[in-house]
Amino acid sequence: MTVLITILIVSLVLVLHRKGARAHHMHGPLVELDYAKYLGIPGGYGVTSWLGIRYAAPPVGQLRFAAPQDPMKESGIQRANSRGPYCISTSSKSVTRISEDCLRLNVFAPTNARPDSKLPVFFFILGGGFNINSDPFLNGTGLVTASGHNIIVVTFTYRVSLYGFLPGKEIEKGGSLNNGLKDQIKALQWVKKYISKFGGDPDHVVIGGHSAGAASVAHLLTAHGGRDDNLFHGAIAGSPSFGTTLSNHDSQYLYDSLAKRTGCDTHEDSLACLRELNVNKLQEQNLGVPLPDSSGPPLFAYSPVVDGDLIQDSFYNLFNQGKIIDVPTVMGGDSNEGTIFAPHNTSTLEESDSWLARQFPSLKKKHFDELHSLYPKTEVQFKGAGEYWTQLSNLYGEMRYICPAIAICRTMSNTFKREIWNYEYHVQDRHLAKSGYGATHTVELNAIFGPAFLGRKAASSYVNGDNSAIVPVVQGYWTSFIRSLDPNKYRVAGSPEWMPSVQGDSSMPIHRLFFETNATTMITEDEQLKKRCDYLTSIGPALRQ
């Protein structure tokens, strides 16, 4: 009788444990979704990963240029041990590691997480100028570990280049516009529906990203005119890219040019022709073309367009109109955003102006006259660089990245009367500082994810070098915000309190957390930077930023 009672008790305990825990297959943790079963990989550091989970159907064939659809049912157990290919980029002639069939995501969760753990989720959006998936091998393990195993990280790939952002009336009628952004929303909807099975809280999701990933954060904040669909609850991002955002009508030249180059313009249904083209043939013509009234192609060939629904206007207009979702937000960037973009051999003011006009063709003489005053040729020159390289780098970096981040913080603080935080990342590698590159665009990813988890070679100074000490400090603020929507609550002991960007009068210089090698302090936006940003944000709507 005693033995029978013992067996019954043990059986009951096992049943109750089974109901509250993630299922385990003999080879690893198994998560059962309503369309597939995914077997994860128990890794080091107490983190389990599921790689290459489909969050949408393959966008191929008739789904090329279409909005993302639900993933198809799959039989058997899917081994989630490979990320799969990332999405096809502009000008890429090889399609060996990239594919149209690329809509997959990766989940990094504490190994001991249970379906009822309700851990905060960090949903990270890759950058790449909407023309490439940059850093597709980022690994969330370092962030999960830095949080004390108190968060889950999700990364994913989304369509870019012409596959994600081909505009045109034909696309609007027979396909769908801004599909790369719709992929992001589809992935967020997946998180809302399924992340609890991995131990995540669907009601505590923080979106993040850098560069085009941060621009995507801005698009999601203003999507459908600021309509809140409860897909995310906080945002933390760096270097938001405010490029030229054209209307679909004004972007027709991109479709017409592609149709002509591929020969599809001679077909009665040019869109059907483009859909039927072999991907290698399509890639042969996947090139950048000049914006209207521009002398040459911009840095980034394809980008989101104003479609009147998902994107109702350009960034500055939407933010100025208060068409924003009200969530706690962190925005910032790097001290030297423009150095990796501006042509290194820029030698004259005319060359500087010409290159800038290719990025922002709405610039007029009156704008350039003021910009020349605000951004004169710098006295400090660097070996091998043109005399106007630094001038152009400073101007482009502030126009496209630094001032937009400041404007977002100021506008959201003023609109919602809530705490919004801003930062400047000034941590430099010695050799980059010596050559004039400084703290370059998105360099803080080394610290946010950790040098061992970038999926590529990290900057040497972050690997037991001068900058290794900044990693836990940055991760402390980031994971604190992800966990509590406050960068201070769980910050590293001894690091300064991160003050909100605006306290009182929103017209005053904002407060910024200033990261340096072996030093992190609060600073106030200097008057000269404020003067430059005030002008750049004032002309932003005219430039369709």
N, C-alpha and C positions, 0 to 999 in steps of 0.2 A: 504493500500500500504506500509506504514511504517512497519507494522507488518510483511508483506511478505518479505520485504528486510532484516529485522532483522533475520528472520528464515533462509533465504538463506545464510547470512553472518555466522551465527552460524554453519550451516551445513557445509559450506566450511572450517571453522576453524577446525571442528571435523574431517573432511576427511583428511586435511593436517596433523593434529596431529597424526591421525591413521597411515598415511604413514611413519611418522618419528619416531614412538614410538613402543616399544614392545607391542604386543597384551596382553590384560588382560582378563583372564577368571574370572568368578564370584568368584573363590576361590584362585586366584593368577595369576602370570605372565606366560603366555603361549608362548612358542617358537615353531614355526612350521618348522621342517626340512623336507627334501624331502622323508624321510622314516618313520618319526614318529612325533608326537606332544608331547612335554614335558611341564608339568605344574610345575613351580618352587615354592619355599617356601620363601615368604618375611620374613626375620628374623630380629633380633635386629641389632643395630649398622648401620642401613642403608644399609645392604647387603642382597642380594637375592641369594639363592643357588638352583642349580639343581643337584640332587644327582642320581647316578646310570644310567647315560645316556649310552646307548650302542654305542660304537664306532667301533665295529666289530661283526661279527656273533659268536655265541657260538662255541668255538673250541672243539667240542665233536664229538663222532662217527668217521667218516672218516676224520674229521678236526682235530682230535688229532694228534699232531706232524706235522701239516700243517701250512703254512703261514697264517696270519690273512686275513679274507675275509670281504667284505662289510657287514654292519649290514642289517638284513632283515627288510622288511617293517612291520610296526605294525599298526593295526587299533585302532581307538579310541584315547582318551587322556591318556597318561602315566603320572602317578603322580610321579614326581621326588623328592620323599621325603625319599628315602632309598638308601644307597650306594650299597646294594646287597652284596653277598659274595665276599671275597677276594680269591686270587689264592692259590692253594694247595701247601704246602711246603714239603720239604724233611723231612722224619721221622715222619710226623704228622699222627697219627693213627685215629684221629677224623676228619670227613669231615662235621660236622654240621654247622659251620660258614664259611666254605671254599668250593670252588666248581671249577670244570673245566670251568663252565659257569661264567666267572669272568671278561670279558673284558668290563669294564665300566669306565666312568670318571665322575668327579664332577666339576661344574663351580661355582665360587663365584664371583659375580659382584655387583657393586654399584646398589642399587635399582633404582636410577634415570638414569642409563645408557640407551642409545638409540642405535639403529642399526647404527647410523652415529657418535657415540661418539669416535670411534677409540682409545680405551684405550689400553695401553701396556698390554701384557699378560705374566704372569709368569707360566711356564709349569714345574711343580715339579715332579721329578722322585723318587719314593720310593727306599730306600735301602733294605738291607737284604741279602747281599752276593749272590744274584741271586738264593737263595734257599728259600726265604720267602719274603712276602710283609711286611716289617717292617713299623710301624706307619701308617696303612691303614686308620685311622680315622682322620688324619690331617685335620684341618679346615682352609681355607684361609681367614676367616673373619677378623682375627687380622691384617694380612698384608694389606688387602684392606683398612681397617680403618686407619692404620698407614700411608698409602700413601695419605691420604686426599681424599679417594674414587677416586683415579686416576689410578687404575690398576684393572685387572681381574686375578684371580688365578685359575689354572686348576690342579687338582690332578687326578690320575688314578691308576688302577691296571693292571699289565701285568704278563704273565705267567713266572713262575720261576720253579726251580727244574727240574726234568726230563720232565715236560710238556712244559717247555720253552727252555730247553738247553740239551736235550738228543742228543748226537752226534752219529756218526757211518755211515758207507757206506750205510746201509739200509735206514737210515733217509735221507741221501743226495739224494738217488735215488727215494725213494717212498714218501718222505715227504719234510721237509724243516729244515735247520739248523738255530740255533740262533733265534728261534721264539720269545723269550722274547724281544730281541732288535727290531725285526720286528713289534711286538705289539707297542712298543714305537713310531716307525716311523709311524705306522698306526694312532696312537692317534695324532701325530703331523700333519698328513695329514687331520685328522678330524678338528683340530683347524684351519688349513689353509682354509678349505672349509666353516666352519660353525661359527666360533667364532664371526664374525661380527654381527650375529643375536643376540648375547648377549651383544653387545657394544664393542667388542674387535677389535683390529687392527691386521689382519693376517700378516701384513708386519712389525710388531714390537713384536716379540715373543722372550722371554728370557728363555732358558732352565736352569734348576737347579736340584740339588739333593745332597744327602750325601751318603758316603760309596759306595755301589754298584750303587746308584743313581748318584754319581759323576763319578764313572767308566763308567756308561752309557753315561754321558755327554762327557767323553773322547772318547768313542766309536762313538758317533754321530759326534764329531769334526773330527774324522778320517775315518768315514764310506765311503766305496767305494774309499779308498785312498785319502780322503779329497775332495770328490765331493760335491759341494754346490748345493743342491736342493731348496734353499731358504725357508726352513721350519723353521729356527730360525735365530736370528740376534744378539744374545748375549748369554753369558753363565756365570753363577755364581754358584759355587759348593764348597763343603767341603769334605775333607778326601777321595780323589779319590783312590780307591782300585786297586793297581797294583799287582794282583796275578799272578800265573802261567797261561799263555795262550798257550794251546797246539794246535797242528793241529788236524783236524778231524781224520786223520789217527792215530795219537798217542793217540787219545781219544777213539778208538774203544773198548778198554777194558770195558768202562762204558756200552756200548750197550750190549756187549757179556755177561757181568756179570748179567745185568738185565734180558736178555733173558733166561739165565740159571736158575736164581733164580725163575723165573715165570713159567718155563717149556716150554716157547715159542721157545727155541732153537731146540726142536724136531719137530717143525712144518716146512713145506716146505716154508711157508711165515711167518717168525717170526714177521715182522712188522704188518701184518694183525692180528696176534694173540695178539700182544700188544695193538692194537687198540680196539680189541673186549673184552679185559679184563674188568671186573667190576672195577670201580675206587677203591673200598675198597680192592679188591685183589691186585691191582697194588700198593696201598699204603703200604701194608704189606711188600713189597719188595723194597720200596723206601728208600734205605739206602746209606750211604757213603761207598765208597770202596777206598783202597789205590791207589795213583798214581803209575805208573810204577816205579820200583826200590825204592819204599818207604815202610817203615816198618808199616805204619798205615794210616788210612784215614785222609785227610786234614780237616780243619775246615769247608770248604764249598765243598759239594760233586759235584755240577754241576756249570759250568760257561761257558761263551762264548768260542767258538773255532775259530781258523783261518780257514775260509772257502774259501779264495781266491777271494771273491767278496765283501760282506759286511764288513768282517774283513779280511784284506789282510796281516796282520802281527801283531806281538806283539806291545804293546804301545810304548816302547822306540824306536824301529826301525821306526815306523811310524812317531813319532814326530821328530826323528833325520833326517829323510828323507824329512821333510817339508810337509808330506801328511796330512795337517790339514786345516780345514775351517778357514778362516781369519775373526774372529768376536771379538769384545771387550769381555774380559774374566776376571773373578775373580776366583782365586783358593786359598784355604787355608786349615787349619785343626786345630786340638786341640793339646795342649802341651803333653798330655799323651794318645796317640792313642792306645797303645798296652796293657794297664793295664786290660781291660775287656776281652782280648783274651788269653794272656799268662796264662798257668796253675798256679794258685796261690801257689801251693805247689812245684814249681820248685826249687830243692835244690842243684843240682850239675850242673857243666858245661856240663857234658855229657847229662843230661836230657834236658838242654836248647838246645843243638845242635840237639838232636834227634827230638824234637818237631819242631824246625825250618826247619829241613830237610823234614819233612812230608808236610810242606807247599810249600817248594821250593826244590824238589828232585834233581835239577841240581846243587845244591851247592857241591863244591869239597873241599878237604882238604886245598888247597891254599886259598880258600875263607874264610874258618873257621879260619885259622891262622891269617888272617888280621882282621877279625871281632872280634876275641878275643882281639886283640890289641886296636881296636877302641871302644869296649864295654866291659870293665873289670867289674868284680863284684863291685857293688856300696857299698860305705861305709855305707850309710844310709839304715837301715833295718826296716821293719814294722812288728808289732806283728801279728803272725799267718801266715806270708808269708814265703815261702822258700827263701833261701839265694840268689838264682839266679832269683827270680821272677822279680825284678826291672830291672836287666840286660837284660833279655829276653824281657820284656815289652818295654824297650827303643829301643832295636834293631828291634823288629818286627814292632813297631809303625812307626819308621823312614823308614824302608825298604819298607813297604807296603803302607803307607799313606803320611807321612810328606814330605819325599824327592821327591816322585812323584809330589806332588803339586808344590813344588819349581821348579822342572825340567820343568813342563808344563809352568810355568810363564816365566822362563828364555828362554826356547826354542821358545815360541810364540813371546816373545819380540824381540828376535834375528832374527827370521824368517820374521816377518811382520813389524818390526820397528814401532810398535804401543804400546800404553800404555796398560799394563796388570797389574793387582793388586793382591797382596798376603796378607794373614793375618795369624796370630796365635792367637788362642782363649785360653786364660789362666785363664778364670774366673772359680773359684772353689767353691764347697760347703765345708764348714768347716770339716764335718765328712768324706767326701771323701778324702780331703787333708790329714787329720790325719791318715787315713788308707792306704795311699800311692796311691790311685787311681787317684787323681789329677783331671785335666780337661780332662774328658774321651771322648772317641770316639763319635762324633756327639752331644755332650752335648749342642752346641750352637743352636740346634733346639728349645730349651726352649725360647731363645731370638728372633730367627727369626720369628717364628709363634706366639709367645706369650704364656705364661704358661696356659692361659685359653683355648687355641685352639689346644692343642697337640692331643686331642682325647684319652688321658691317663693322669694319675697323673703326674703333673710336679714336678721337683725338688723343694723342699720346699723353698729354698733360693731365688727362682725367684718369689714367691708369697708373696709380702710384706716383703721380707727378704733382706739379704745382697746384693743379685744380682738383685733385681728388677729394679734398676736404669739403668742397662746395656741394658734392653730390648728396650727402645725407641732409644737408640744410635745405636744399631745393626740394628733395623728396619729402621732407617733413612738412613743408608748406603745402605741397601739391596733394599729398595723401590726406592731410588734415582737411583741406577743402573738399576733397572727394568724400570723405567720411561724414563731415559735419556741415558742409557749405560755409565753413569759416576757416580761413587759412591759419588761424592762430591757435585753435583749440588743442591740436595735437602736434604743434610745431616742435622742433628739436629744442631741448633745454639750452638756454643761453642765446638763442637767436632772437632778434628784436621783434617786437610786436609790429605786425603789418597794419599800418593805419589805413583807413578807407581813403580813396583817392580824393574825394570831395568832402570837406567838412564846413558847412555853412554856405558861403557865397560861391556858387558854381562858376562864376566868372574869374575867380582867382586861380593862380597856378595850382595844379593838382599835386597831391602827395604821391610819391612813388617809392616802392621798395627797390633799392639799388644793390644788385649783386656784383661783388668784385672778388678776385682771388683773395681768400683768407679774410674777407670783410663783407658784411652785409649790413646796410644802414638804411634809414629812411631819409629821403631827400625831397626837396620841393622842385617842381618843374622850373628851370631857370627862365628868366624873363625873355632872353633871346629865342629860346626854343618855343616859348609860348607865342611870341610875336610871329615866328615862322609858321607854326601850326595854325594860329588864328587865320592867317592869310590863306594857307593851303585848304583848310576846311571851308573857308568862305567861297573859294572857287570850285570846290569839289563837285557841287551839283551841276555847274556849267560844264565840267569835264566828264560828267556822267559817271562819276565814281560812286 
